[in-house]
Amino acid sequence: MAGTCLTASRVPHGDNHGLWIDPRDTRRMIAANDGGVTVTLDGGKNWTREDNQPTAQFYHVITDNAVPYRVYGAQQDSGTVAIAQPQR
């Protein structure tokens, strides 16, 4: 919108990489960072936590030879995880 200004907002994580602003409701935003993403529905006054959704930036991923196999990953700024393939 012409003539609209942005207002600074603190985001829970310090190393941010991207910001999506909903064009239909600019109070709704998603900030992408090393720990995953955080979401605000009120223009940045409150943000979700990063650990309530399965998103993160991985910088190294490996698998093992187990059956079912497991995937191991080192997350940027958020520790490591091991994820087992679901049994069918």
Biopython code that builds the backbone (N, CA, C, O; Angstrom):
import numpy as np
from Bio.PDB.StructureBuilder import StructureBuilder

atoms = [
    (1, "MET", "N", (0.844, -1.153, 0.000)),
    (1, "MET", "CA", (0.000, 0.000, 0.000)),
    (1, "MET", "C", (0.906, 1.239, 0.000)),
    (1, "MET", "O", (1.823, 1.317, 0.818)),
    (2, "ALA", "N", (0.683, 2.163, -0.855)),
    (2, "ALA", "CA", (1.500, 3.367, -0.957)),
    (2, "ALA", "C", (1.419, 4.186, 0.321)),
    (2, "ALA", "O", (0.341, 4.372, 0.884)),
    (3, "GLY", "N", (2.577, 4.677, 0.776)),
    (3, "GLY", "CA", (2.622, 5.522, 1.950)),
    (3, "GLY", "C", (2.632, 4.773, 3.271)),
    (3, "GLY", "O", (2.628, 5.400, 4.330)),
    (4, "THR", "N", (2.644, 3.432, 3.233)),
    (4, "THR", "CA", (2.662, 2.637, 4.455)),
    (4, "THR", "C", (4.081, 2.483, 4.959)),
    (4, "THR", "O", (5.002, 2.278, 4.168)),
    (5, "CYS", "N", (4.272, 2.578, 6.263)),
    (5, "CYS", "CA", (5.594, 2.429, 6.881)),
    (5, "CYS", "C", (5.677, 1.109, 7.620)),
    (5, "CYS", "O", (4.673, 0.596, 8.113)),
    (6, "LEU", "N", (6.875, 0.566, 7.694)),
    (6, "LEU", "CA", (7.115, -0.626, 8.489)),
    (6, "LEU", "C", (7.534, -0.211, 9.885)),
    (6, "LEU", "O", (8.172, 0.825, 10.070)),
    (7, "THR", "N", (7.174, -1.018, 10.860)),
    (7, "THR", "CA", (7.544, -0.780, 12.245)),
    (7, "THR", "C", (8.444, -1.918, 12.700)),
    (7, "THR", "O", (8.153, -3.081, 12.420)),
    (8, "ALA", "N", (9.531, -1.607, 13.394)),
    (8, "ALA", "CA", (10.447, -2.625, 13.892)),
    (8, "ALA", "C", (9.731, -3.528, 14.890)),
    (8, "ALA", "O", (8.896, -3.071, 15.670)),
    (9, "SER", "N", (10.069, -4.811, 14.854)),
    (9, "SER", "CA", (9.473, -5.791, 15.756)),
    (9, "SER", "C", (10.548, -6.780, 16.186)),
    (9, "SER", "O", (11.339, -7.228, 15.357)),
    (10, "ARG", "N", (10.588, -7.124, 17.460)),
    (10, "ARG", "CA", (11.527, -8.132, 17.949)),
    (10, "ARG", "C", (10.975, -9.512, 17.614)),
    (10, "ARG", "O", (9.811, -9.818, 17.872)),
    (11, "VAL", "N", (11.842, -10.334, 17.035)),
    (11, "VAL", "CA", (11.501, -11.709, 16.695)),
    (11, "VAL", "C", (12.248, -12.611, 17.671)),
    (11, "VAL", "O", (13.379, -12.292, 18.039)),
    (12, "PRO", "N", (11.650, -13.748, 18.114)),
    (12, "PRO", "CA", (12.286, -14.573, 19.146)),
    (12, "PRO", "C", (13.710, -15.048, 18.838)),
    (12, "PRO", "O", (14.511, -15.180, 19.763)),
    (13, "HIS", "N", (14.041, -15.302, 17.606)),
    (13, "HIS", "CA", (15.378, -15.795, 17.251)),
    (13, "HIS", "C", (16.187, -14.665, 16.640)),
    (13, "HIS", "O", (15.631, -13.808, 15.953)),
    (14, "GLY", "N", (17.482, -14.651, 16.876)),
    (14, "GLY", "CA", (18.302, -13.536, 16.420)),
    (14, "GLY", "C", (18.849, -13.632, 15.015)),
    (14, "GLY", "O", (19.227, -12.608, 14.444)),
    (15, "ASP", "N", (18.908, -14.827, 14.426)),
    (15, "ASP", "CA", (19.538, -14.996, 13.114)),
    (15, "ASP", "C", (18.460, -15.243, 12.063)),
    (15, "ASP", "O", (18.239, -16.384, 11.655)),
    (16, "ASN", "N", (17.796, -14.192, 11.628)),
    (16, "ASN", "CA", (16.665, -14.309, 10.706)),
    (16, "ASN", "C", (17.120, -14.266, 9.254)),
    (16, "ASN", "O", (18.070, -13.568, 8.900)),
    (17, "HIS", "N", (16.410, -15.039, 8.415)),
    (17, "HIS", "CA", (16.765, -15.148, 7.004)),
    (17, "HIS", "C", (15.672, -14.665, 6.060)),
    (17, "HIS", "O", (15.960, -14.274, 4.929)),
    (18, "GLY", "N", (14.445, -14.688, 6.503)),
    (18, "GLY", "CA", (13.364, -14.294, 5.612)),
    (18, "GLY", "C", (12.126, -13.886, 6.393)),
    (18, "GLY", "O", (11.941, -14.280, 7.545)),
    (19, "LEU", "N", (11.295, -13.103, 5.758)),
    (19, "LEU", "CA", (10.040, -12.665, 6.375)),
    (19, "LEU", "C", (8.952, -12.673, 5.321)),
    (19, "LEU", "O", (9.090, -12.033, 4.279)),
    (20, "TRP", "N", (7.868, -13.395, 5.583)),
    (20, "TRP", "CA", (6.697, -13.391, 4.711)),
    (20, "TRP", "C", (5.624, -12.571, 5.398)),
    (20, "TRP", "O", (5.316, -12.787, 6.570)),
    (21, "ILE", "N", (5.060, -11.634, 4.665)),
    (21, "ILE", "CA", (3.967, -10.802, 5.167)),
    (21, "ILE", "C", (2.737, -11.092, 4.325)),
    (21, "ILE", "O", (2.775, -10.966, 3.101)),
    (22, "ASP", "N", (1.668, -11.472, 4.962)),
    (22, "ASP", "CA", (0.423, -11.793, 4.268)),
    (22, "ASP", "C", (-0.096, -10.534, 3.573)),
    (22, "ASP", "O", (-0.369, -9.541, 4.248)),
    (23, "PRO", "N", (-0.240, -10.545, 2.249)),
    (23, "PRO", "CA", (-0.702, -9.343, 1.551)),
    (23, "PRO", "C", (-2.152, -8.972, 1.874)),
    (23, "PRO", "O", (-2.552, -7.825, 1.675)),
    (24, "ARG", "N", (-2.944, -9.931, 2.370)),
    (24, "ARG", "CA", (-4.342, -9.637, 2.699)),
    (24, "ARG", "C", (-4.515, -9.191, 4.148)),
    (24, "ARG", "O", (-5.497, -8.529, 4.485)),
    (25, "ASP", "N", (-3.559, -9.554, 5.006)),
    (25, "ASP", "CA", (-3.620, -9.170, 6.423)),
    (25, "ASP", "C", (-2.181, -9.011, 6.900)),
    (25, "ASP", "O", (-1.548, -9.986, 7.307)),
    (26, "THR", "N", (-1.668, -7.798, 6.852)),
    (26, "THR", "CA", (-0.254, -7.559, 7.145)),
    (26, "THR", "C", (0.102, -7.783, 8.615)),
    (26, "THR", "O", (1.277, -7.719, 8.976)),
    (27, "ARG", "N", (-0.881, -8.042, 9.461)),
    (27, "ARG", "CA", (-0.580, -8.413, 10.850)),
    (27, "ARG", "C", (-0.094, -9.852, 10.931)),
    (27, "ARG", "O", (0.512, -10.243, 11.929)),
    (28, "ARG", "N", (-0.353, -10.647, 9.893)),
    (28, "ARG", "CA", (0.051, -12.056, 9.872)),
    (28, "ARG", "C", (1.379, -12.169, 9.131)),
    (28, "ARG", "O", (1.474, -11.850, 7.946)),
    (29, "MET", "N", (2.419, -12.636, 9.860)),
    (29, "MET", "CA", (3.761, -12.755, 9.280)),
    (29, "MET", "C", (4.414, -14.050, 9.736)),
    (29, "MET", "O", (4.088, -14.589, 10.793)),
    (30, "ILE", "N", (5.346, -14.541, 8.917)),
    (30, "ILE", "CA", (6.151, -15.712, 9.255)),
    (30, "ILE", "C", (7.609, -15.320, 9.078)),
    (30, "ILE", "O", (8.021, -14.901, 7.996)),
    (31, "ALA", "N", (8.393, -15.460, 10.151)),
    (31, "ALA", "CA", (9.824, -15.155, 10.113)),
    (31, "ALA", "C", (10.603, -16.462, 10.078)),
    (31, "ALA", "O", (10.416, -17.314, 10.946)),
    (32, "ALA", "N", (11.479, -16.632, 9.084)),
    (32, "ALA", "CA", (12.322, -17.821, 8.955)),
    (32, "ALA", "C", (13.687, -17.525, 9.547)),
    (32, "ALA", "O", (14.266, -16.466, 9.308)),
    (33, "ASN", "N", (14.204, -18.490, 10.336)),
    (33, "ASN", "CA", (15.494, -18.295, 10.990)),
    (33, "ASN", "C", (16.201, -19.634, 11.157)),
    (33, "ASN", "O", (15.667, -20.666, 10.751)),
    (34, "ASP", "N", (17.381, -19.635, 11.742)),
    (34, "ASP", "CA", (18.146, -20.867, 11.923)),
    (34, "ASP", "C", (17.394, -21.919, 12.725)),
    (34, "ASP", "O", (17.587, -23.114, 12.501)),
    (35, "GLY", "N", (16.545, -21.502, 13.648)),
    (35, "GLY", "CA", (15.828, -22.439, 14.494)),
    (35, "GLY", "C", (14.541, -22.960, 13.887)),
    (35, "GLY", "O", (13.917, -23.847, 14.470)),
    (36, "GLY", "N", (14.127, -22.459, 12.764)),
    (36, "GLY", "CA", (12.881, -22.861, 12.117)),
    (36, "GLY", "C", (12.102, -21.642, 11.687)),
    (36, "GLY", "O", (12.613, -20.798, 10.950)),
    (37, "VAL", "N", (10.862, -21.544, 12.144)),
    (37, "VAL", "CA", (10.048, -20.370, 11.841)),
    (37, "VAL", "C", (9.256, -19.970, 13.076)),
    (37, "VAL", "O", (8.991, -20.789, 13.956)),
    (38, "THR", "N", (8.885, -18.703, 13.125)),
    (38, "THR", "CA", (7.970, -18.193, 14.140)),
    (38, "THR", "C", (6.863, -17.447, 13.414)),
    (38, "THR", "O", (7.084, -16.871, 12.349)),
    (39, "VAL", "N", (5.677, -17.462, 13.995)),
    (39, "VAL", "CA", (4.496, -16.886, 13.351)),
    (39, "VAL", "C", (3.879, -15.845, 14.276)),
    (39, "VAL", "O", (3.805, -16.047, 15.488)),
    (40, "THR", "N", (3.439, -14.738, 13.703)),
    (40, "THR", "CA", (2.672, -13.738, 14.453)),
    (40, "THR", "C", (1.357, -13.495, 13.728)),
    (40, "THR", "O", (1.294, -13.492, 12.498)),
    (41, "LEU", "N", (0.325, -13.295, 14.506)),
    (41, "LEU", "CA", (-0.995, -12.964, 13.961)),
    (41, "LEU", "C", (-1.419, -11.556, 14.355)),
    (41, "LEU", "O", (-2.494, -11.089, 13.979)),
    (42, "ASP", "N", (-0.541, -10.875, 15.133)),
    (42, "ASP", "CA", (-0.903, -9.554, 15.637)),
    (42, "ASP", "C", (0.147, -8.493, 15.315)),
    (42, "ASP", "O", (0.385, -7.589, 16.115)),
    (43, "GLY", "N", (0.760, -8.601, 14.167)),
    (43, "GLY", "CA", (1.706, -7.581, 13.724)),
    (43, "GLY", "C", (3.041, -7.576, 14.458)),
    (43, "GLY", "O", (3.742, -6.564, 14.452)),
    (44, "GLY", "N", (3.404, -8.694, 15.092)),
    (44, "GLY", "CA", (4.698, -8.786, 15.758)),
    (44, "GLY", "C", (4.670, -8.539, 17.251)),
    (44, "GLY", "O", (5.723, -8.537, 17.889)),
    (45, "LYS", "N", (3.503, -8.333, 17.825)),
    (45, "LYS", "CA", (3.431, -8.149, 19.274)),
    (45, "LYS", "C", (3.719, -9.461, 19.996)),
    (45, "LYS", "O", (4.368, -9.468, 21.042)),
    (46, "ASN", "N", (3.237, -10.570, 19.439)),
    (46, "ASN", "CA", (3.453, -11.905, 19.997)),
    (46, "ASN", "C", (3.870, -12.845, 18.872)),
    (46, "ASN", "O", (3.342, -12.763, 17.763)),
    (47, "TRP", "N", (4.813, -13.734, 19.157)),
    (47, "TRP", "CA", (5.302, -14.710, 18.179)),
    (47, "TRP", "C", (5.183, -16.112, 18.764)),
    (47, "TRP", "O", (5.299, -16.293, 19.977)),
    (48, "THR", "N", (4.952, -17.107, 17.904)),
    (48, "THR", "CA", (4.942, -18.495, 18.359)),
    (48, "THR", "C", (6.356, -18.911, 18.723)),
    (48, "THR", "O", (7.325, -18.247, 18.354)),
    (49, "ARG", "N", (6.465, -20.009, 19.445)),
    (49, "ARG", "CA", (7.769, -20.583, 19.755)),
    (49, "ARG", "C", (8.255, -21.384, 18.553)),
    (49, "ARG", "O", (7.454, -21.801, 17.717)),
    (50, "GLU", "N", (9.555, -21.597, 18.466)),
    (50, "GLU", "CA", (10.110, -22.362, 17.352)),
    (50, "GLU", "C", (9.968, -23.863, 17.536)),
    (50, "GLU", "O", (9.986, -24.609, 16.556)),
    (51, "ASP", "N", (9.826, -24.322, 18.783)),
    (51, "ASP", "CA", (9.805, -25.761, 19.031)),
    (51, "ASP", "C", (8.401, -26.366, 19.012)),
    (51, "ASP", "O", (8.222, -27.501, 19.452)),
    (52, "ASN", "N", (7.409, -25.642, 18.516)),
    (52, "ASN", "CA", (6.053, -26.192, 18.448)),
    (52, "ASN", "C", (5.682, -26.638, 17.035)),
    (52, "ASN", "O", (4.513, -26.911, 16.760)),
    (53, "GLN", "N", (6.655, -26.713, 16.146)),
    (53, "GLN", "CA", (6.402, -27.128, 14.768)),
    (53, "GLN", "C", (7.665, -27.778, 14.215)),
    (53, "GLN", "O", (8.773, -27.390, 14.586)),
    (54, "PRO", "N", (7.510, -28.757, 13.338)),
    (54, "PRO", "CA", (8.677, -29.507, 12.847)),
    (54, "PRO", "C", (9.412, -28.776, 11.714)),
    (54, "PRO", "O", (9.429, -29.255, 10.580)),
    (55, "THR", "N", (10.006, -27.641, 12.011)),
    (55, "THR", "CA", (10.800, -26.909, 11.029)),
    (55, "THR", "C", (12.134, -26.552, 11.640)),
    (55, "THR", "O", (12.217, -26.264, 12.834)),
    (56, "ALA", "N", (13.180, -26.569, 10.830)),
    (56, "ALA", "CA", (14.515, -26.194, 11.295)),
    (56, "ALA", "C", (15.435, -26.113, 10.087)),
    (56, "ALA", "O", (15.109, -26.606, 9.008)),
    (57, "GLN", "N", (16.572, -25.494, 10.282)),
    (57, "GLN", "CA", (17.593, -25.455, 9.242)),
    (57, "GLN", "C", (18.640, -26.508, 9.594)),
    (57, "GLN", "O", (19.280, -26.426, 10.642)),
    (58, "PHE", "N", (18.812, -27.493, 8.718)),
    (58, "PHE", "CA", (19.809, -28.536, 8.931)),
    (58, "PHE", "C", (21.060, -28.207, 8.137)),
    (58, "PHE", "O", (20.980, -27.786, 6.983)),
    (59, "TYR", "N", (22.210, -28.401, 8.753)),
    (59, "TYR", "CA", (23.446, -28.179, 8.012)),
    (59, "TYR", "C", (24.195, -29.466, 7.764)),
    (59, "TYR", "O", (25.203, -29.452, 7.059)),
    (60, "HIS", "N", (23.742, -30.585, 8.316)),
    (60, "HIS", "CA", (24.349, -31.884, 8.028)),
    (60, "HIS", "C", (23.302, -32.959, 8.299)),
    (60, "HIS", "O", (22.672, -32.959, 9.356)),
    (61, "VAL", "N", (23.114, -33.875, 7.352)),
    (61, "VAL", "CA", (22.139, -34.950, 7.506)),
    (61, "VAL", "C", (22.777, -36.258, 7.048)),
    (61, "VAL", "O", (23.436, -36.301, 6.009)),
    (62, "ILE", "N", (22.579, -37.335, 7.833)),
    (62, "ILE", "CA", (23.047, -38.664, 7.451)),
    (62, "ILE", "C", (21.951, -39.676, 7.764)),
    (62, "ILE", "O", (21.004, -39.372, 8.490)),
    (63, "THR", "N", (22.085, -40.882, 7.210)),
    (63, "THR", "CA", (21.175, -41.988, 7.517)),
    (63, "THR", "C", (22.003, -43.172, 8.004)),
    (63, "THR", "O", (23.221, -43.199, 7.832)),
    (64, "ASP", "N", (21.333, -44.155, 8.616)),
    (64, "ASP", "CA", (22.016, -45.378, 9.004)),
    (64, "ASP", "C", (21.482, -46.530, 8.167)),
    (64, "ASP", "O", (20.672, -46.320, 7.265)),
    (65, "ASN", "N", (21.930, -47.746, 8.460)),
    (65, "ASN", "CA", (21.514, -48.927, 7.695)),
    (65, "ASN", "C", (20.485, -49.768, 8.434)),
    (65, "ASN", "O", (20.218, -50.902, 8.037)),
    (66, "ALA", "N", (19.917, -49.248, 9.474)),
    (66, "ALA", "CA", (18.913, -49.984, 10.241)),
    (66, "ALA", "C", (17.645, -50.160, 9.412)),
    (66, "ALA", "O", (17.403, -49.437, 8.445)),
    (67, "VAL", "N", (16.837, -51.151, 9.823)),
    (67, "VAL", "CA", (15.535, -51.358, 9.200)),
    (67, "VAL", "C", (14.505, -51.286, 10.317)),
    (67, "VAL", "O", (14.493, -52.176, 11.167)),
    (68, "PRO", "N", (13.642, -50.279, 10.363)),
    (68, "PRO", "CA", (13.584, -49.159, 9.430)),
    (68, "PRO", "C", (14.754, -48.196, 9.663)),
    (68, "PRO", "O", (15.281, -48.101, 10.771)),
    (69, "TYR", "N", (15.142, -47.498, 8.622)),
    (69, "TYR", "CA", (16.287, -46.590, 8.722)),
    (69, "TYR", "C", (15.958, -45.368, 9.560)),
    (69, "TYR", "O", (14.794, -45.025, 9.768)),
    (70, "ARG", "N", (17.002, -44.728, 10.031)),
    (70, "ARG", "CA", (16.859, -43.485, 10.791)),
    (70, "ARG", "C", (17.645, -42.386, 10.081)),
    (70, "ARG", "O", (18.663, -42.639, 9.438)),
    (71, "VAL", "N", (17.144, -41.168, 10.217)),
    (71, "VAL", "CA", (17.820, -39.987, 9.676)),
    (71, "VAL", "C", (18.309, -39.179, 10.865)),
    (71, "VAL", "O", (17.558, -38.932, 11.809)),
    (72, "TYR", "N", (19.581, -38.766, 10.818)),
    (72, "TYR", "CA", (20.172, -37.963, 11.874)),
    (72, "TYR", "C", (20.525, -36.602, 11.284)),
    (72, "TYR", "O", (21.005, -36.512, 10.155)),
    (73, "GLY", "N", (20.288, -35.558, 12.045)),
    (73, "GLY", "CA", (20.593, -34.234, 11.526)),
    (73, "GLY", "C", (21.064, -33.285, 12.603)),
    (73, "GLY", "O", (20.598, -33.315, 13.742)),
    (74, "ALA", "N", (22.001, -32.441, 12.213)),
    (74, "ALA", "CA", (22.470, -31.367, 13.073)),
    (74, "ALA", "C", (21.755, -30.091, 12.644)),
    (74, "ALA", "O", (21.872, -29.649, 11.501)),
    (75, "GLN", "N", (21.019, -29.515, 13.578)),
    (75, "GLN", "CA", (20.251, -28.313, 13.283)),
    (75, "GLN", "C", (21.049, -27.069, 13.643)),
    (75, "GLN", "O", (21.728, -27.025, 14.669)),
    (76, "GLN", "N", (20.960, -26.090, 12.810)),
    (76, "GLN", "CA", (21.626, -24.820, 13.081)),
    (76, "GLN", "C", (21.041, -24.206, 14.347)),
    (76, "GLN", "O", (19.845, -23.916, 14.394)),
    (77, "ASP", "N", (21.852, -24.006, 15.361)),
    (77, "ASP", "CA", (21.469, -23.359, 16.621)),
    (77, "ASP", "C", (20.410, -24.101, 17.428)),
    (77, "ASP", "O", (19.882, -23.534, 18.384)),
    (78, "SER", "N", (20.078, -25.335, 17.089)),
    (78, "SER", "CA", (18.989, -26.016, 17.804)),
    (78, "SER", "C", (19.302, -27.456, 18.170)),
    (78, "SER", "O", (18.372, -28.228, 18.406)),
    (79, "GLY", "N", (20.561, -27.855, 18.228)),
    (79, "GLY", "CA", (20.907, -29.212, 18.630)),
    (79, "GLY", "C", (20.791, -30.220, 17.507)),
    (79, "GLY", "O", (20.790, -29.854, 16.331)),
    (80, "THR", "N", (20.694, -31.501, 17.871)),
    (80, "THR", "CA", (20.625, -32.585, 16.894)),
    (80, "THR", "C", (19.344, -33.379, 17.096)),
    (80, "THR", "O", (18.742, -33.343, 18.169)),
    (81, "VAL", "N", (18.932, -34.100, 16.052)),
    (81, "VAL", "CA", (17.745, -34.946, 16.128)),
    (81, "VAL", "C", (17.989, -36.257, 15.399)),
    (81, "VAL", "O", (18.826, -36.328, 14.499)),
    (82, "ALA", "N", (17.260, -37.289, 15.789)),
    (82, "ALA", "CA", (17.223, -38.575, 15.093)),
    (82, "ALA", "C", (15.764, -38.883, 14.811)),
    (82, "ALA", "O", (14.927, -38.839, 15.713)),
    (83, "ILE", "N", (15.462, -39.195, 13.558)),
    (83, "ILE", "CA", (14.077, -39.439, 13.150)),
    (83, "ILE", "C", (13.996, -40.815, 12.521)),
    (83, "ILE", "O", (14.711, -41.105, 11.562)),
    (84, "ALA", "N", (13.124, -41.670, 13.057)),
    (84, "ALA", "CA", (12.953, -43.018, 12.521)),
    (84, "ALA", "C", (11.910, -43.015, 11.416)),
    (84, "ALA", "O", (10.913, -42.295, 11.481)),
    (85, "GLN", "N", (12.159, -43.841, 10.390)),
    (85, "GLN", "CA", (11.171, -43.994, 9.324)),
    (85, "GLN", "C", (9.955, -44.685, 9.905)),
    (85, "GLN", "O", (10.107, -45.664, 10.635)),
    (86, "PRO", "N", (8.758, -44.214, 9.612)),
    (86, "PRO", "CA", (7.566, -44.879, 10.147)),
    (86, "PRO", "C", (7.424, -46.306, 9.608)),
    (86, "PRO", "O", (7.720, -46.556, 8.439)),
    (87, "GLN", "N", (6.977, -47.235, 10.445)),
    (87, "GLN", "CA", (6.709, -48.610, 10.019)),
    (87, "GLN", "C", (5.422, -48.624, 9.210)),
    (87, "GLN", "O", (4.478, -47.900, 9.525)),
    (88, "ARG", "N", (5.382, -49.420, 8.201)),
    (88, "ARG", "CA", (4.165, -49.535, 7.367)),
    (88, "ARG", "C", (3.456, -50.817, 7.610)),
    (88, "ARG", "O", (2.421, -51.076, 6.997)),
]
sb = StructureBuilder()
sb.init_structure("model")
sb.init_model(0)
sb.init_chain("A")
sb.init_seg("    ")
for serial, (resi, resn, name, xyz) in enumerate(atoms, 1):
    if name == "N":
        sb.init_residue(resn, " ", resi, " ")
    sb.init_atom(name, np.array(xyz, "f"), 0.0, 1.0, " ", f" {name:<3s}", serial, name[0])
structure = sb.get_structure()
